[in-house]
Amino acid sequence: MCYSQSQLKKKIASFRLSPERRFLRVEKSCQCDIAGVTLQYIFLGNIILLMATYVDRKMKTEPIEIDTDSRVASFREEYRSAEILPGYRGWRHFATTNAIILAGVALCVWYLHGVQARELWVIPLTFVYSNISEYLGHRFVMHHPRPGFGLMFKRHVKQHHRFFTHTTMPVDSIRDFKVVLFPPFLIVFFLLGFGTPLALLVGYLVSVNAALLFVITGLLYFLNYEYLHLAYHLPEGHWVSRLPIVSRMRRLHQAHHDQSIMTACNFNITYPIGDWLFRTLR
């Protein structure tokens, strides 16, 4: 069938969308993208839940020898002598952690451009993902020896949980920050080994902005983790320890440091979403 030039122009015009139709199409596209990202996180969450359930059934817990306060005091002296070098400075360690994280955040913010509302959904989804990852990593990796994670198990169970028990929670000095804060090299390892692949995946599935928001949220979540964990081990009379939210969550973490139940409850260091979900909150 042949059309005249005027008929062809009318035919093309009939296919053009009005502004209202274009808006509806964009809005529908945004809704589909948000739904797609949400479904991807839900799918990933279900995989994690299934894996955690399987590991929990197969896992055997080693018998634990409970430390008395006198044994804790003796262990602290041994640890300080063997593990804390004379040149170590607690505040420098804390400042280094902040510098690494905030530099990463600043770099990602620099590259953000034209963020759309649908991309902001990555922030709450990443927050929940980070919380569940924190829970699973603490419960199934830090408290049980795993191939390739022996150093983490040693630092956490053999050192941290012997240095701090539910009756000996506070640090004695700033030098004890070494037993609480992650070493800078482990921070870099986690960022490169775990954060980067997931960020690339989010960037591929959603957008570059979404990947950057994923990294920003993850970095700030980790910094929040370090702040809260350090706050739980400050002296009880410290003004930070008396803040209502810190005081409440400190009690949860203190219960976790009871060596008789430390492999059974309160694995979230930050907000007890994972503990509530897996029914290990006490």
C-alpha angles and dihedrals in degrees: 000000000000125000129202118237093258092048091049092053091051090049092052091046090054090061094051115104121234116234089258092053092046089053092050091049092050091046091051090048091052091049090051092050092049091047090048094052091046092051090049091054091045091050091049090047091053091051090051092049092051092048092048092050091050093048092047091055094048096043122106118201117221117230112264126221108215116230119223121216091258091052090049090053090050092047091050092056092048092048094049091049095048105031109028112072120216091247095053115121119190096207091049089054090049091047092049091053090051092047094052094047098042092046089055091048092048091050092051092046089052091058096046112110132175097348112201126214093247090058092058089071086078090072100065091036091053091047092056091042090052092049093052091045090051090051096047094043092050096045102040104026110027094044098043130049110252130181108266094013100074093118091054092049091048094049093047109037102020095042116013096043092045093047092049123035128169089268096043105043106139127083116242095216143354089268088069089068085091090072092052108038125069114250112254092242090058090051091054090045092054093045094051099034101043110010100049098054092048092046090052090049092051089047091052095046099040120005145297090263090053090052091050091049089049091055094044092051092045093050094048090046090055091048089050088051091054093046094051095043091051090047091055090057098047118106112283092243094056113115091235091055090055095057106115098236092043092047092052096047091042089062090054091050091045090057089051089056090062097110092213093063104021092112092051111049152023100025097159111095091190124029115355097235094122092045090052092047094048094038096240097120115123 
